[in-house]
């Protein structure tokens, strides 16, 4: 098990440095903060509220489920961050580049990615024809978190799984 953890940790760093350093360019430096904001609290909460208040019936239901999945996944993610206490890569890896806004809480799992997948999957379950663009946007949020030096790939993977599972379970229960 210890060997597996070393291999995963090593791969995590290699993939992190590839996304964070090797693909850097001025266009992505400007684009990634916007993409990452799609998984932030302001966008995710406001979009749910607006669609719950002014959307048509099916959209209101999807937004309500998305809001519940978002709140649930946030709560679970908050406790997981406390349990794992994983520092963010920019705090421990030399040469890690960061975006404009630097977060100080723990890294695992990625909250932005969790939120992105909570919403994307919630809406995709109601509107299957939108699955590809919705999931692609959530994946891009995850990549942006690595690009901006805030998360390792495994943080993003865990956030994607948490957001997806929470959305699916919320859809089944409600």
N, C-alpha and C positions, 0 to 999 in steps of 0.2 A: 504494500500500500504506500509505503514511504517513497519507493521508486516511482510509482505512478504519480504521486503528488509533485515530485521533482520534475518529471517529464512535462506534466501539465503546466507547472509554474514556468519552466523554461520556454515552452511553446507560447505561453501567454505573453512573456516578455518579447519574444521574437516578433509575434504578430502585432503587439502594441507598437514596437519601434517601427515596423514596416508602415503601419497606417499613420502613426504620429510623425514620423520623420521622412520616410521615403516618398510619400505621395504629396508632400507639402507643395503648395503653389499659391500665388496671390489670389486667384479666383476662389479656391476652396477656403482660404483664410477669411474671405468675406462671406462666403455662402454658408459655411458650417455653423457659425453662431445662429443664423436664422433657422437652419434646419433643426438645431438642437432646441430652439425655443418651441418647436412644435410638440415637444415632450415635456415642456415646463408647466408649472402650476397655472400660470396666467392663461395660456392658450387652452389647456385641457379642461380646466374648470369652467372658464367662460364659454367655451364652445358647447359643453354639455348644458349649461344653464340656458344659453340662448336657444338651443334646439329644443330643450324641454319646454320653454315658454312659448316659442313662436313656430315650432315645427308642426307639420301635420301629424295625425294620429300615429302612424307607423314610425315616423321619425322621432316623435316624443317618446315612444316606448323604447326605441333603440338608444336614445340619449339618456333615458332614465337607467337603463341597464348599464350603459357605459359609465355613468356617474357612480353607480353602486360598485361596479368592477374597479373603477379608479380608486374609490375610497378604500375598498377592501385590500387591493393590491398595495396601495400606499401604506396602510397599517401593517401589513405583513412585511413589506420591504423595510419599514422603519425598524421593526424588531430584528430582522435579519442583519441589518447594518450594525446594530448594537451587539448582536451575538458574535458575528464574524470579525468586527472591528478591523477591517482591512483598509490600510491607508490608500489614498489615491496615488496613482502612478507618478504624477508630477511631484509628489512629496518624497518619493524614495528612489526614483530612477534618474540617474544623471542624463541630461540632455533632452528630457521630456519637454515638449512645447505645450503651452497652455493657451486657451482662448482668452477673451476679454474678461469673462467672469470666472473666478476660481471658487470652487466649493470647498468647504472645510470639514464637512461630515465624512463619514466612512464611504467606501466605494462599493461594497458588495451587498446587494445587487444594484445595478444602475436604475435609479428612480425614473429618470427621463425615458429610458427604454421601456421600463415597466409600464409607465403611463401611456407611451405611444402604442404599445401592443394591447393594452387594456381597451383603448378606444378603437384602434384599427380592427381588432377581432370582434368587438361588440357590434360595430357597424357592419362588418363583413357578414356576420351571421344573419343580419336582417336584409342586407343588400348584397347578395353573393356576386352580382356582376361587378361590384366595386372592390372585390377582394384583392386583386393584384395591385392597384394603386394604393389602397389603404395599407396593405402589409409592406409594400415597398417603402412607403413613407416612414413606417415604424422602423424598418431595417436601416434606413438612412439616418434616423435619429440615433440609433445605436452606433453606427459608424462614426457619426459626428462626435459622440462622446469619447471615442478612442482618439479621433483626430485632434480633439481639443485637450487631450491629456488628462481627462477626468476619470477614465475607466480603462481597465484591462478588458480584453475580449471576453473572458469568463464572466465578468461583471455584467456585460451586455447580454451574453447568452442567458444568464440566470434571470435578468430582467425581462427578456423576451419570453422566457418560459413562464415566469410568474404572471406577467400580464396576460398571456394567452390562456393559461389555466384558469385564472380568475374570471376572465371574460366568458369562457366556455361554461364554467360552473354556474356563474350568474345567469347565463342564458338558459341553462337547464332548470335551475331552481325557479326562475321567474318566467 
